Amino acid sequence: MSVHELNAEGLNCPLPILKAKKMLKSVPAGEVLKIRATDPGSVADFAAFCRQTGNELLSSTSEGDIYLFEIKAV
């Protein structure tokens, strides 16, 4: 399984979600996309995005001002 990563640091809503949505199209089902973001709103945005798309939000954590997400593609 290859690692898929998206650096969305410095981007504000809705760009982190739009970039993740575009990148997930190329992530094989069952594999994980790791996302780094700085927009505090991305925490709620990625939770809602996963509920709406069926992708699985495996983790949502933060390290200081960096928000880290792991999304399992469907």
PyMOL Python script that loads the backbone (N, CA, C, O; Angstrom):
from pymol import cmd

cmd.read_pdbstr("""\
ATOM      1  N   MET A   1       0.851  -1.180   0.000  1.00  0.00           N
ATOM      2  CA  MET A   1       0.000   0.000   0.000  1.00  0.00           C
ATOM      3  C   MET A   1       0.893   1.237   0.000  1.00  0.00           C
ATOM      4  O   MET A   1       1.812   1.351   0.811  1.00  0.00           O
ATOM      5  N   SER A   2       0.619   2.140  -0.896  1.00  0.00           N
ATOM      6  CA  SER A   2       1.419   3.357  -0.968  1.00  0.00           C
ATOM      7  C   SER A   2       0.824   4.430  -0.055  1.00  0.00           C
ATOM      8  O   SER A   2      -0.348   4.375   0.318  1.00  0.00           O
ATOM      9  N   VAL A   3       1.655   5.395   0.288  1.00  0.00           N
ATOM     10  CA  VAL A   3       1.228   6.487   1.164  1.00  0.00           C
ATOM     11  C   VAL A   3       0.767   7.656   0.303  1.00  0.00           C
ATOM     12  O   VAL A   3       1.454   8.063  -0.633  1.00  0.00           O
ATOM     13  N   HIS A   4      -0.383   8.178   0.625  1.00  0.00           N
ATOM     14  CA  HIS A   4      -0.943   9.327  -0.094  1.00  0.00           C
ATOM     15  C   HIS A   4      -1.002  10.480   0.892  1.00  0.00           C
ATOM     16  O   HIS A   4      -1.607  10.366   1.959  1.00  0.00           O
ATOM     17  N   GLU A   5      -0.371  11.592   0.531  1.00  0.00           N
ATOM     18  CA  GLU A   5      -0.330  12.731   1.445  1.00  0.00           C
ATOM     19  C   GLU A   5      -0.725  14.012   0.733  1.00  0.00           C
ATOM     20  O   GLU A   5      -0.412  14.219  -0.439  1.00  0.00           O
ATOM     21  N   LEU A   6      -1.421  14.866   1.471  1.00  0.00           N
ATOM     22  CA  LEU A   6      -1.834  16.175   0.966  1.00  0.00           C
ATOM     23  C   LEU A   6      -1.445  17.224   1.994  1.00  0.00           C
ATOM     24  O   LEU A   6      -1.857  17.156   3.152  1.00  0.00           O
ATOM     25  N   ASN A   7      -0.660  18.180   1.567  1.00  0.00           N
ATOM     26  CA  ASN A   7      -0.301  19.296   2.443  1.00  0.00           C
ATOM     27  C   ASN A   7      -1.201  20.469   2.076  1.00  0.00           C
ATOM     28  O   ASN A   7      -1.037  21.088   1.025  1.00  0.00           O
ATOM     29  N   ALA A   8      -2.153  20.766   2.956  1.00  0.00           N
ATOM     30  CA  ALA A   8      -3.085  21.867   2.726  1.00  0.00           C
ATOM     31  C   ALA A   8      -2.812  23.014   3.698  1.00  0.00           C
ATOM     32  O   ALA A   8      -3.701  23.813   3.992  1.00  0.00           O
ATOM     33  N   GLU A   9      -1.575  23.089   4.193  1.00  0.00           N
ATOM     34  CA  GLU A   9      -1.220  24.159   5.131  1.00  0.00           C
ATOM     35  C   GLU A   9      -1.317  25.514   4.424  1.00  0.00           C
ATOM     36  O   GLU A   9      -0.915  25.660   3.269  1.00  0.00           O
ATOM     37  N   GLY A  10      -1.856  26.493   5.140  1.00  0.00           N
ATOM     38  CA  GLY A  10      -1.976  27.839   4.588  1.00  0.00           C
ATOM     39  C   GLY A  10      -3.207  28.050   3.730  1.00  0.00           C
ATOM     40  O   GLY A  10      -3.465  29.167   3.281  1.00  0.00           O
ATOM     41  N   LEU A  11      -3.971  26.992   3.497  1.00  0.00           N
ATOM     42  CA  LEU A  11      -5.185  27.112   2.683  1.00  0.00           C
ATOM     43  C   LEU A  11      -6.394  27.253   3.581  1.00  0.00           C
ATOM     44  O   LEU A  11      -6.484  26.599   4.621  1.00  0.00           O
ATOM     45  N   ASN A  12      -7.319  28.101   3.184  1.00  0.00           N
ATOM     46  CA  ASN A  12      -8.551  28.298   3.946  1.00  0.00           C
ATOM     47  C   ASN A  12      -9.716  27.629   3.243  1.00  0.00           C
ATOM     48  O   ASN A  12      -9.662  27.338   2.049  1.00  0.00           O
ATOM     49  N   CYS A  13     -10.768  27.393   4.008  1.00  0.00           N
ATOM     50  CA  CYS A  13     -11.997  26.786   3.510  1.00  0.00           C
ATOM     51  C   CYS A  13     -12.461  27.526   2.254  1.00  0.00           C
ATOM     52  O   CYS A  13     -12.461  28.757   2.237  1.00  0.00           O
ATOM     53  N   PRO A  14     -12.847  26.819   1.226  1.00  0.00           N
ATOM     54  CA  PRO A  14     -13.045  25.376   1.122  1.00  0.00           C
ATOM     55  C   PRO A  14     -11.872  24.629   0.474  1.00  0.00           C
ATOM     56  O   PRO A  14     -12.010  23.452   0.140  1.00  0.00           O
ATOM     57  N   LEU A  15     -10.735  25.281   0.291  1.00  0.00           N
ATOM     58  CA  LEU A  15      -9.644  24.662  -0.471  1.00  0.00           C
ATOM     59  C   LEU A  15      -9.137  23.333   0.089  1.00  0.00           C
ATOM     60  O   LEU A  15      -8.902  22.419  -0.701  1.00  0.00           O
ATOM     61  N   PRO A  16      -8.951  23.166   1.408  1.00  0.00           N
ATOM     62  CA  PRO A  16      -8.482  21.845   1.869  1.00  0.00           C
ATOM     63  C   PRO A  16      -9.428  20.707   1.470  1.00  0.00           C
ATOM     64  O   PRO A  16      -8.982  19.631   1.072  1.00  0.00           O
ATOM     65  N   ILE A  17     -10.736  20.954   1.581  1.00  0.00           N
ATOM     66  CA  ILE A  17     -11.722  19.931   1.204  1.00  0.00           C
ATOM     67  C   ILE A  17     -11.694  19.685  -0.296  1.00  0.00           C
ATOM     68  O   ILE A  17     -11.720  18.535  -0.734  1.00  0.00           O
ATOM     69  N   LEU A  18     -11.641  20.743  -1.085  1.00  0.00           N
ATOM     70  CA  LEU A  18     -11.638  20.581  -2.540  1.00  0.00           C
ATOM     71  C   LEU A  18     -10.411  19.816  -3.015  1.00  0.00           C
ATOM     72  O   LEU A  18     -10.516  18.956  -3.888  1.00  0.00           O
ATOM     73  N   LYS A  19      -9.253  20.122  -2.450  1.00  0.00           N
ATOM     74  CA  LYS A  19      -8.025  19.424  -2.833  1.00  0.00           C
ATOM     75  C   LYS A  19      -8.064  17.961  -2.387  1.00  0.00           C
ATOM     76  O   LYS A  19      -7.602  17.077  -3.107  1.00  0.00           O
ATOM     77  N   ALA A  20      -8.614  17.713  -1.205  1.00  0.00           N
ATOM     78  CA  ALA A  20      -8.734  16.333  -0.722  1.00  0.00           C
ATOM     79  C   ALA A  20      -9.700  15.538  -1.598  1.00  0.00           C
ATOM     80  O   ALA A  20      -9.435  14.386  -1.940  1.00  0.00           O
ATOM     81  N   LYS A  21     -10.808  16.154  -1.952  1.00  0.00           N
ATOM     82  CA  LYS A  21     -11.802  15.484  -2.798  1.00  0.00           C
ATOM     83  C   LYS A  21     -11.179  15.100  -4.142  1.00  0.00           C
ATOM     84  O   LYS A  21     -11.375  13.985  -4.627  1.00  0.00           O
ATOM     85  N   LYS A  22     -10.433  16.024  -4.736  1.00  0.00           N
ATOM     86  CA  LYS A  22      -9.775  15.760  -6.009  1.00  0.00           C
ATOM     87  C   LYS A  22      -8.737  14.641  -5.865  1.00  0.00           C
ATOM     88  O   LYS A  22      -8.660  13.752  -6.713  1.00  0.00           O
ATOM     89  N   MET A  23      -7.942  14.687  -4.795  1.00  0.00           N
ATOM     90  CA  MET A  23      -6.893  13.692  -4.615  1.00  0.00           C
ATOM     91  C   MET A  23      -7.472  12.311  -4.311  1.00  0.00           C
ATOM     92  O   MET A  23      -6.918  11.301  -4.744  1.00  0.00           O
ATOM     93  N   LEU A  24      -8.579  12.258  -3.571  1.00  0.00           N
ATOM     94  CA  LEU A  24      -9.184  10.966  -3.230  1.00  0.00           C
ATOM     95  C   LEU A  24      -9.649  10.203  -4.459  1.00  0.00           C
ATOM     96  O   LEU A  24      -9.769   8.979  -4.416  1.00  0.00           O
ATOM     97  N   LYS A  25      -9.910  10.902  -5.550  1.00  0.00           N
ATOM     98  CA  LYS A  25     -10.310  10.226  -6.786  1.00  0.00           C
ATOM     99  C   LYS A  25      -9.214   9.300  -7.296  1.00  0.00           C
ATOM    100  O   LYS A  25      -9.497   8.325  -7.993  1.00  0.00           O
ATOM    101  N   SER A  26      -7.941   9.604  -6.947  1.00  0.00           N
ATOM    102  CA  SER A  26      -6.824   8.777  -7.415  1.00  0.00           C
ATOM    103  C   SER A  26      -6.306   7.824  -6.341  1.00  0.00           C
ATOM    104  O   SER A  26      -5.351   7.084  -6.576  1.00  0.00           O
ATOM    105  N   VAL A  27      -6.931   7.837  -5.168  1.00  0.00           N
ATOM    106  CA  VAL A  27      -6.519   6.943  -4.081  1.00  0.00           C
ATOM    107  C   VAL A  27      -7.361   5.668  -4.173  1.00  0.00           C
ATOM    108  O   VAL A  27      -8.588   5.735  -4.106  1.00  0.00           O
ATOM    109  N   PRO A  28      -6.717   4.511  -4.326  1.00  0.00           N
ATOM    110  CA  PRO A  28      -7.477   3.254  -4.408  1.00  0.00           C
ATOM    111  C   PRO A  28      -8.303   3.003  -3.143  1.00  0.00           C
ATOM    112  O   PRO A  28      -7.896   3.370  -2.041  1.00  0.00           O
ATOM    113  N   ALA A  29      -9.455   2.379  -3.316  1.00  0.00           N
ATOM    114  CA  ALA A  29     -10.330   2.055  -2.182  1.00  0.00           C
ATOM    115  C   ALA A  29      -9.558   1.260  -1.140  1.00  0.00           C
ATOM    116  O   ALA A  29      -8.809   0.340  -1.467  1.00  0.00           O
ATOM    117  N   GLY A  30      -9.757   1.632   0.119  1.00  0.00           N
ATOM    118  CA  GLY A  30      -9.099   0.949   1.217  1.00  0.00           C
ATOM    119  C   GLY A  30      -7.783   1.575   1.622  1.00  0.00           C
ATOM    120  O   GLY A  30      -7.254   1.268   2.691  1.00  0.00           O
ATOM    121  N   GLU A  31      -7.242   2.452   0.783  1.00  0.00           N
ATOM    122  CA  GLU A  31      -5.990   3.115   1.127  1.00  0.00           C
ATOM    123  C   GLU A  31      -6.281   4.440   1.824  1.00  0.00           C
ATOM    124  O   GLU A  31      -7.400   4.951   1.776  1.00  0.00           O
ATOM    125  N   VAL A  32      -5.246   4.991   2.477  1.00  0.00           N
ATOM    126  CA  VAL A  32      -5.430   6.142   3.350  1.00  0.00           C
ATOM    127  C   VAL A  32      -4.765   7.398   2.780  1.00  0.00           C
ATOM    128  O   VAL A  32      -3.636   7.363   2.292  1.00  0.00           O
ATOM    129  N   LEU A  33      -5.499   8.497   2.857  1.00  0.00           N
ATOM    130  CA  LEU A  33      -4.969   9.811   2.504  1.00  0.00           C
ATOM    131  C   LEU A  33      -4.690  10.554   3.797  1.00  0.00           C
ATOM    132  O   LEU A  33      -5.584  10.730   4.625  1.00  0.00           O
ATOM    133  N   LYS A  34      -3.439  10.992   3.970  1.00  0.00           N
ATOM    134  CA  LYS A  34      -3.058  11.778   5.151  1.00  0.00           C
ATOM    135  C   LYS A  34      -3.029  13.242   4.754  1.00  0.00           C
ATOM    136  O   LYS A  34      -2.427  13.608   3.744  1.00  0.00           O
ATOM    137  N   ILE A  35      -3.679  14.074   5.549  1.00  0.00           N
ATOM    138  CA  ILE A  35      -3.822  15.493   5.231  1.00  0.00           C
ATOM    139  C   ILE A  35      -3.286  16.337   6.378  1.00  0.00           C
ATOM    140  O   ILE A  35      -3.544  16.053   7.548  1.00  0.00           O
ATOM    141  N   ARG A  36      -2.534  17.382   6.027  1.00  0.00           N
ATOM    142  CA  ARG A  36      -2.061  18.390   6.990  1.00  0.00           C
ATOM    143  C   ARG A  36      -2.731  19.701   6.615  1.00  0.00           C
ATOM    144  O   ARG A  36      -2.680  20.122   5.459  1.00  0.00           O
ATOM    145  N   ALA A  37      -3.359  20.349   7.591  1.00  0.00           N
ATOM    146  CA  ALA A  37      -4.049  21.612   7.330  1.00  0.00           C
ATOM    147  C   ALA A  37      -3.817  22.576   8.489  1.00  0.00           C
ATOM    148  O   ALA A  37      -3.486  22.162   9.600  1.00  0.00           O
ATOM    149  N   THR A  38      -3.996  23.865   8.213  1.00  0.00           N
ATOM    150  CA  THR A  38      -3.853  24.880   9.251  1.00  0.00           C
ATOM    151  C   THR A  38      -5.171  25.609   9.530  1.00  0.00           C
ATOM    152  O   THR A  38      -5.251  26.387  10.481  1.00  0.00           O
ATOM    153  N   ASP A  39      -6.191  25.373   8.728  1.00  0.00           N
ATOM    154  CA  ASP A  39      -7.487  26.033   8.918  1.00  0.00           C
ATOM    155  C   ASP A  39      -8.249  25.335  10.046  1.00  0.00           C
ATOM    156  O   ASP A  39      -8.586  24.158   9.918  1.00  0.00           O
ATOM    157  N   PRO A  40      -8.529  26.047  11.161  1.00  0.00           N
ATOM    158  CA  PRO A  40      -9.253  25.411  12.270  1.00  0.00           C
ATOM    159  C   PRO A  40     -10.613  24.859  11.857  1.00  0.00           C
ATOM    160  O   PRO A  40     -11.100  23.893  12.445  1.00  0.00           O
ATOM    161  N   GLY A  41     -11.221  25.469  10.853  1.00  0.00           N
ATOM    162  CA  GLY A  41     -12.520  24.998  10.372  1.00  0.00           C
ATOM    163  C   GLY A  41     -12.454  23.648   9.687  1.00  0.00           C
ATOM    164  O   GLY A  41     -13.481  23.001   9.482  1.00  0.00           O
ATOM    165  N   SER A  42     -11.244  23.217   9.329  1.00  0.00           N
ATOM    166  CA  SER A  42     -11.109  21.949   8.625  1.00  0.00           C
ATOM    167  C   SER A  42     -11.502  20.758   9.489  1.00  0.00           C
ATOM    168  O   SER A  42     -11.845  19.702   8.958  1.00  0.00           O
ATOM    169  N   VAL A  43     -11.458  20.911  10.811  1.00  0.00           N
ATOM    170  CA  VAL A  43     -11.849  19.805  11.697  1.00  0.00           C
ATOM    171  C   VAL A  43     -13.309  19.436  11.436  1.00  0.00           C
ATOM    172  O   VAL A  43     -13.622  18.272  11.189  1.00  0.00           O
ATOM    173  N   ALA A  44     -14.191  20.415  11.489  1.00  0.00           N
ATOM    174  CA  ALA A  44     -15.612  20.169  11.218  1.00  0.00           C
ATOM    175  C   ALA A  44     -15.839  19.848   9.746  1.00  0.00           C
ATOM    176  O   ALA A  44     -16.675  19.010   9.410  1.00  0.00           O
ATOM    177  N   ASP A  45     -15.091  20.518   8.867  1.00  0.00           N
ATOM    178  CA  ASP A  45     -15.271  20.313   7.427  1.00  0.00           C
ATOM    179  C   ASP A  45     -14.975  18.870   7.016  1.00  0.00           C
ATOM    180  O   ASP A  45     -15.748  18.272   6.268  1.00  0.00           O
ATOM    181  N   PHE A  46     -13.856  18.303   7.501  1.00  0.00           N
ATOM    182  CA  PHE A  46     -13.505  16.939   7.100  1.00  0.00           C
ATOM    183  C   PHE A  46     -14.455  15.916   7.714  1.00  0.00           C
ATOM    184  O   PHE A  46     -14.739  14.893   7.091  1.00  0.00           O
ATOM    185  N   ALA A  47     -14.953  16.170   8.925  1.00  0.00           N
ATOM    186  CA  ALA A  47     -15.943  15.268   9.526  1.00  0.00           C
ATOM    187  C   ALA A  47     -17.212  15.241   8.669  1.00  0.00           C
ATOM    188  O   ALA A  47     -17.748  14.172   8.379  1.00  0.00           O
ATOM    189  N   ALA A  48     -17.681  16.410   8.271  1.00  0.00           N
ATOM    190  CA  ALA A  48     -18.884  16.503   7.432  1.00  0.00           C
ATOM    191  C   ALA A  48     -18.634  15.905   6.052  1.00  0.00           C
ATOM    192  O   ALA A  48     -19.493  15.211   5.509  1.00  0.00           O
ATOM    193  N   PHE A  49     -17.469  16.171   5.487  1.00  0.00           N
ATOM    194  CA  PHE A  49     -17.112  15.646   4.171  1.00  0.00           C
ATOM    195  C   PHE A  49     -17.174  14.120   4.171  1.00  0.00           C
ATOM    196  O   PHE A  49     -17.720  13.516   3.247  1.00  0.00           O
ATOM    197  N   CYS A  50     -16.613  13.499   5.208  1.00  0.00           N
ATOM    198  CA  CYS A  50     -16.600  12.033   5.268  1.00  0.00           C
ATOM    199  C   CYS A  50     -18.004  11.472   5.453  1.00  0.00           C
ATOM    200  O   CYS A  50     -18.341  10.446   4.861  1.00  0.00           O
ATOM    201  N   ARG A  51     -18.825  12.130   6.265  1.00  0.00           N
ATOM    202  CA  ARG A  51     -20.222  11.686   6.427  1.00  0.00           C
ATOM    203  C   ARG A  51     -20.958  11.734   5.088  1.00  0.00           C
ATOM    204  O   ARG A  51     -21.736  10.835   4.770  1.00  0.00           O
ATOM    205  N   GLN A  52     -20.715  12.773   4.316  1.00  0.00           N
ATOM    206  CA  GLN A  52     -21.438  12.959   3.060  1.00  0.00           C
ATOM    207  C   GLN A  52     -20.939  12.054   1.946  1.00  0.00           C
ATOM    208  O   GLN A  52     -21.722  11.652   1.085  1.00  0.00           O
ATOM    209  N   THR A  53     -19.648  11.724   1.944  1.00  0.00           N
ATOM    210  CA  THR A  53     -19.073  10.962   0.831  1.00  0.00           C
ATOM    211  C   THR A  53     -18.930   9.475   1.112  1.00  0.00           C
ATOM    212  O   THR A  53     -18.739   8.689   0.183  1.00  0.00           O
ATOM    213  N   GLY A  54     -19.018   9.070   2.388  1.00  0.00           N
ATOM    214  CA  GLY A  54     -18.851   7.666   2.726  1.00  0.00           C
ATOM    215  C   GLY A  54     -17.410   7.267   2.984  1.00  0.00           C
ATOM    216  O   GLY A  54     -17.144   6.132   3.380  1.00  0.00           O
ATOM    217  N   ASN A  55     -16.469   8.191   2.764  1.00  0.00           N
ATOM    218  CA  ASN A  55     -15.084   7.903   3.123  1.00  0.00           C
ATOM    219  C   ASN A  55     -15.003   7.860   4.649  1.00  0.00           C
ATOM    220  O   ASN A  55     -15.800   8.498   5.337  1.00  0.00           O
ATOM    221  N   GLU A  56     -14.033   7.100   5.174  1.00  0.00           N
ATOM    222  CA  GLU A  56     -13.940   6.912   6.623  1.00  0.00           C
ATOM    223  C   GLU A  56     -12.867   7.816   7.225  1.00  0.00           C
ATOM    224  O   GLU A  56     -11.699   7.752   6.841  1.00  0.00           O
ATOM    225  N   LEU A  57     -13.277   8.655   8.171  1.00  0.00           N
ATOM    226  CA  LEU A  57     -12.331   9.508   8.890  1.00  0.00           C
ATOM    227  C   LEU A  57     -11.705   8.666   9.992  1.00  0.00           C
ATOM    228  O   LEU A  57     -12.325   8.431  11.029  1.00  0.00           O
ATOM    229  N   LEU A  58     -10.473   8.212   9.765  1.00  0.00           N
ATOM    230  CA  LEU A  58      -9.796   7.330  10.714  1.00  0.00           C
ATOM    231  C   LEU A  58      -9.275   8.101  11.916  1.00  0.00           C
ATOM    232  O   LEU A  58      -9.336   7.615  13.045  1.00  0.00           O
ATOM    233  N   SER A  59      -8.759   9.312  11.674  1.00  0.00           N
ATOM    234  CA  SER A  59      -8.252  10.110  12.787  1.00  0.00           C
ATOM    235  C   SER A  59      -8.299  11.586  12.443  1.00  0.00           C
ATOM    236  O   SER A  59      -8.206  11.989  11.284  1.00  0.00           O
ATOM    237  N   SER A  60      -8.447  12.376  13.500  1.00  0.00           N
ATOM    238  CA  SER A  60      -8.461  13.836  13.395  1.00  0.00           C
ATOM    239  C   SER A  60      -7.758  14.343  14.643  1.00  0.00           C
ATOM    240  O   SER A  60      -8.337  14.342  15.729  1.00  0.00           O
ATOM    241  N   THR A  61      -6.508  14.778  14.493  1.00  0.00           N
ATOM    242  CA  THR A  61      -5.719  15.226  15.633  1.00  0.00           C
ATOM    243  C   THR A  61      -5.069  16.563  15.304  1.00  0.00           C
ATOM    244  O   THR A  61      -5.183  17.065  14.185  1.00  0.00           O
ATOM    245  N   SER A  62      -4.392  17.127  16.283  1.00  0.00           N
ATOM    246  CA  SER A  62      -3.676  18.371  16.028  1.00  0.00           C
ATOM    247  C   SER A  62      -2.343  18.362  16.756  1.00  0.00           C
ATOM    248  O   SER A  62      -2.186  17.763  17.820  1.00  0.00           O
ATOM    249  N   GLU A  63      -1.391  19.049  16.143  1.00  0.00           N
ATOM    250  CA  GLU A  63      -0.077  19.282  16.729  1.00  0.00           C
ATOM    251  C   GLU A  63       0.149  20.784  16.676  1.00  0.00           C
ATOM    252  O   GLU A  63       0.623  21.315  15.672  1.00  0.00           O
ATOM    253  N   GLY A  64      -0.194  21.464  17.766  1.00  0.00           N
ATOM    254  CA  GLY A  64      -0.104  22.919  17.753  1.00  0.00           C
ATOM    255  C   GLY A  64      -1.117  23.494  16.788  1.00  0.00           C
ATOM    256  O   GLY A  64      -2.316  23.255  16.931  1.00  0.00           O
ATOM    257  N   ASP A  65      -0.646  24.258  15.797  1.00  0.00           N
ATOM    258  CA  ASP A  65      -1.535  24.882  14.813  1.00  0.00           C
ATOM    259  C   ASP A  65      -1.733  24.038  13.564  1.00  0.00           C
ATOM    260  O   ASP A  65      -2.336  24.497  12.593  1.00  0.00           O
ATOM    261  N   ILE A  66      -1.231  22.809  13.580  1.00  0.00           N
ATOM    262  CA  ILE A  66      -1.374  21.902  12.430  1.00  0.00           C
ATOM    263  C   ILE A  66      -2.429  20.856  12.762  1.00  0.00           C
ATOM    264  O   ILE A  66      -2.382  20.218  13.814  1.00  0.00           O
ATOM    265  N   TYR A  67      -3.378  20.691  11.855  1.00  0.00           N
ATOM    266  CA  TYR A  67      -4.443  19.692  12.014  1.00  0.00           C
ATOM    267  C   TYR A  67      -4.124  18.524  11.084  1.00  0.00           C
ATOM    268  O   TYR A  67      -3.840  18.710   9.901  1.00  0.00           O
ATOM    269  N   LEU A  68      -4.175  17.328  11.642  1.00  0.00           N
ATOM    270  CA  LEU A  68      -3.825  16.114  10.897  1.00  0.00           C
ATOM    271  C   LEU A  68      -5.040  15.220  10.762  1.00  0.00           C
ATOM    272  O   LEU A  68      -5.753  14.966  11.733  1.00  0.00           O
ATOM    273  N   PHE A  69      -5.266  14.745   9.541  1.00  0.00           N
ATOM    274  CA  PHE A  69      -6.407  13.886   9.259  1.00  0.00           C
ATOM    275  C   PHE A  69      -5.941  12.659   8.489  1.00  0.00           C
ATOM    276  O   PHE A  69      -5.019  12.728   7.676  1.00  0.00           O
ATOM    277  N   GLU A  70      -6.592  11.539   8.760  1.00  0.00           N
ATOM    278  CA  GLU A  70      -6.378  10.337   7.972  1.00  0.00           C
ATOM    279  C   GLU A  70      -7.744   9.879   7.501  1.00  0.00           C
ATOM    280  O   GLU A  70      -8.639   9.606   8.300  1.00  0.00           O
ATOM    281  N   ILE A  71      -7.887   9.801   6.174  1.00  0.00           N
ATOM    282  CA  ILE A  71      -9.156   9.423   5.568  1.00  0.00           C
ATOM    283  C   ILE A  71      -8.948   8.162   4.742  1.00  0.00           C
ATOM    284  O   ILE A  71      -8.075   8.108   3.876  1.00  0.00           O
ATOM    285  N   LYS A  72      -9.766   7.147   5.024  1.00  0.00           N
ATOM    286  CA  LYS A  72      -9.715   5.889   4.276  1.00  0.00           C
ATOM    287  C   LYS A  72     -10.679   6.009   3.100  1.00  0.00           C
ATOM    288  O   LYS A  72     -11.873   6.256   3.272  1.00  0.00           O
ATOM    289  N   ALA A  73     -10.137   5.829   1.916  1.00  0.00           N
ATOM    290  CA  ALA A  73     -10.939   5.961   0.688  1.00  0.00           C
ATOM    291  C   ALA A  73     -11.874   4.784   0.516  1.00  0.00           C
ATOM    292  O   ALA A  73     -11.556   3.654   0.888  1.00  0.00           O
ATOM    293  N   VAL A  74     -13.039   5.067  -0.055  1.00  0.00           N
ATOM    294  CA  VAL A  74     -14.010   3.996  -0.355  1.00  0.00           C
ATOM    295  C   VAL A  74     -14.071   3.762  -1.851  1.00  0.00           C
ATOM    296  O   VAL A  74     -14.825   2.904  -2.311  1.00  0.00           O
TER     297      VAL A  74
END
""", "prot")
cmd.dss("prot")
cmd.show_as("cartoon", "prot")
cmd.util.cbc("prot")
cmd.orient("prot")
